[in-house]
């Protein structure tokens, strides 16, 4: 969460990778992480809001479709057997992991923020839907999709990009958690793991 709060991505990606590597089924791993994210994203969002790092128009247009996509992704992942889902989830996590490392270790080359019209809602809403779906299916993906996209647009300062992405992720985590709630047996989710991830993330 320390990396996520500073970079705008990596909490779900890191946590889900560790859980899947330890033998947790992909759906249970994603459900565990998204339940913990209900707390971590709320605290992160409040922190960024207090520092003035949130562009609420961007959050509104990307987040509500993102929550719908996350709900759908959770239902889809829960309907697939663990053996079938594991290689696909592993591939998604691997690609996203390499990408996060590239963004973290590489030199920042994005354009400087420039004045002008904000990003159109016609772009924010569909991308939010897809990012939310990927986040629920892969256990991570909201930040890796949105942070580079908003940085590349040059329409927002980096601090507002990261603050907006982290703040919007609360509703995405809520949508994913609701999807797992209706489609997954909660006996598969370890409450102690949720609480430990939550405590460390907070």
Secondary structure as GFF3:
##gff-version 3
##sequence-region A 1 202
A	DSSP	alpha_helix	2	7	.	.	.	ID=ss1
A	DSSP	alpha_helix	11	21	.	.	.	ID=ss2
A	DSSP	alpha_helix	26	50	.	.	.	ID=ss3
A	DSSP	alpha_helix	56	78	.	.	.	ID=ss4
A	DSSP	alpha_helix	82	105	.	.	.	ID=ss5
A	DSSP	alpha_helix	121	138	.	.	.	ID=ss6
A	DSSP	alpha_helix	142	153	.	.	.	ID=ss7
A	DSSP	alpha_helix	158	183	.	.	.	ID=ss8
A	DSSP	three_ten_helix	186	188	.	.	.	ID=ss9
A	DSSP	alpha_helix	191	201	.	.	.	ID=ss10
###
